[in-house]
Amino acid sequence: MLIYTNIPICCNIEDLGSCTISYDEYIFTYDGVYKKYKKHFYEIDLCDDIQQACLDDEDFFIQKQEHFLNKHKIITTVPFKHYYVQKKTITHIIDDDLTFVKELDNDVFTNHYFITNNSDFSMFDKISSFLKNNVSQ
């Protein structure tokens, strides 16, 4: 489960300690989003099931499933109008239930979210405490 929030991110994930870095390549077109797997680009089936929760004037957006790489839909030619993205993903494990993720698209655009398997509302308190620096590292 992915959790997005509107709380300002003031901490730099690179300074938190042990981080895992991975790189991916994407092609965004009018027909869909394609991700590179080995040597070819395959279409991604995007998850549309997003729920919203509000706690203490802070919004949390919950995506139950991650996007799915459909290996049956391969792109054979790159369309003329497309957007090529090199995505750098930095992950930091906060505890056994929570992982903090920062994504950089072409080293310009950033996106932050959390990954968890726990679906109770205590995760929202843990996320807001982490972002407000109330949790010791």
C-alpha positions in Angstrom: 0.0 0.0 0.0 1.3 3.4 -1.0 0.5 6.5 1.1 0.9 10.0 -0.2 0.6 13.1 2.1 0.4 16.9 1.8 2.7 17.4 4.8 5.7 19.4 3.8 8.8 17.2 3.5 11.6 19.1 5.3 14.1 16.2 5.7 16.5 15.1 3.1 16.3 11.3 2.6 20.0 11.1 1.6 20.9 12.3 5.1 18.8 9.7 7.0 21.4 7.0 6.9 21.3 3.7 4.9 19.4 4.3 1.6 18.8 2.0 -1.3 19.0 3.6 -4.8 17.5 2.1 -8.0 17.0 3.5 -11.5 14.2 2.9 -14.0 13.4 4.2 -17.5 9.9 5.3 -18.6 8.2 6.5 -21.8 5.1 8.6 -21.4 2.9 8.8 -24.5 -0.7 9.7 -25.2 -1.5 5.9 -25.4 -0.1 5.1 -22.0 3.0 4.7 -19.8 5.7 2.3 -20.6 8.5 1.0 -18.4 11.8 -0.6 -19.4 12.2 -4.2 -18.3 15.5 -5.8 -19.4 15.8 -4.5 -23.0 12.2 -3.7 -24.0 9.5 -1.2 -22.9 6.2 -2.7 -21.6 2.9 -0.9 -20.8 2.0 -0.2 -17.2 -1.5 -0.8 -16.0 -2.2 2.1 -13.7 -4.1 1.6 -10.4 -7.1 4.0 -10.2 -8.3 2.9 -6.7 -7.2 5.7 -4.5 -8.8 6.6 -1.1 -8.5 9.8 0.9 -8.2 10.1 4.7 -7.9 13.2 6.8 -6.3 13.4 10.2 -5.6 16.7 12.0 -5.9 18.9 8.9 -3.5 16.6 7.0 -4.6 14.7 3.9 -3.4 11.2 3.2 -4.0 9.5 -0.1 -3.9 5.7 0.0 -3.2 3.6 -3.1 -4.0 0.0 -2.3 -2.0 -1.6 -5.1 1.1 -0.6 -7.0 1.1 -0.1 -10.7 1.3 -3.4 -12.7 3.8 -4.1 -15.5 1.9 -5.8 -18.2 4.4 -8.0 -20.1 1.8 -8.8 -22.8 1.8 -5.2 -24.1 5.2 -4.4 -25.6 5.9 -1.1 -27.4 7.3 -1.8 -30.8 7.9 1.8 -32.0 8.3 5.0 -29.9 5.7 7.6 -30.9 6.8 11.0 -32.2 5.2 12.8 -29.3 6.6 11.2 -26.1 8.3 12.1 -22.9 11.4 10.0 -21.8 12.0 9.8 -18.1 14.9 8.5 -16.1 13.6 7.8 -12.6 15.9 7.6 -9.6 14.2 5.9 -6.6 15.7 6.3 -3.1 14.2 4.2 -0.3 14.8 4.4 3.4 13.4 1.9 5.8 12.0 3.7 8.9 10.9 0.5 10.8 9.5 -2.9 10.0 6.2 -1.5 8.8 7.1 1.7 7.1 9.4 2.7 4.2 10.0 6.2 3.0 10.5 6.7 -0.8 11.7 9.6 -2.8 11.5 9.6 -6.6 13.4 11.9 -8.9 12.3 12.3 -12.5 15.2 13.4 -14.7 16.9 14.8 -11.5 14.3 17.6 -11.5 10.9 16.6 -10.3 10.5 15.0 -6.9 7.8 12.8 -5.5 7.6 11.5 -1.9 5.5 8.7 -0.5 5.5 5.9 2.0 5.1 2.1 1.6 3.5 -0.1 4.2 1.6 -3.4 4.5 -0.2 -2.3 7.7 -3.6 -0.9 6.9 -4.6 0.6 10.3 -4.8 4.3 11.1 -1.8 4.3 13.4 0.4 4.5 10.3 -0.9 8.1 9.7 0.3 9.1 13.2 3.7 7.5 12.5 4.1 9.2 9.2 3.2 12.7 10.6 5.5 12.1 13.5 8.3 11.1 11.2 7.8 14.2 8.9 7.6 16.6 11.9 10.9 15.2 13.3 9.2 13.8 16.5 10.8 10.4 15.9 14.4 9.7 16.8 16.4 8.1 14.0 
